[in-house]
Amino acid sequence: MDAEQCSILVQKFVSGLPKPIAKQLEDVELLVCPDTATATAELREQMEGEDGKELEALPDDTKGVFIGEPMESEEDADGDGDMETVTLPSGIIVIVASNVKDADEVVLVVLHEIGHALGMDEEEVKALGLGVSPSTTGASDDGSTPGASSPPV
């Protein structure tokens, strides 16, 4: 799929998200890149100047990645589980157009990365049925890419 087609699909899908989800994602940039080399360059540029964060090249088969601070919530001081504050996510979601084959896969990858932005780990995202064939090149044993908040998929 080319980057323009993918970008149109992503924009159409994201514009249809429920308002509460869209509100939570206001500070998350969504970027469609034609290939992993462009995605790596864009992410490095975005991360420039952030202390101690160095992004290795994304694996060639990466479909999407979230880099940034996922949503966090703090519990009440008495530990009863009531939420007092919620810190909304910020960062960037990158979709690699050349590595997704159709509209269904684009939607799946976007939802997968939104899950990470909202604070879910890989197992939680997969438990929602949003598993994406993970990239096998360039990832560490735990599936993460150095400098990334979520492993590339």
Buried (B, 14 or more C-beta within 10 A) or exposed (E): BEBEBBBEBBEEBBEEBEEEEEEBBEEBBBBBBBBBEBBBBBBBEBBEEEEEEEBBBBBBBBBBBBBBBBBEEEEEEEEEEEEEEEEBBBBBBBBBBBBBEEBEBBBBBBBBBBBBBBBBEBEEBBEEEBBBEBBEEBBEEEBBBEBBBBBBB
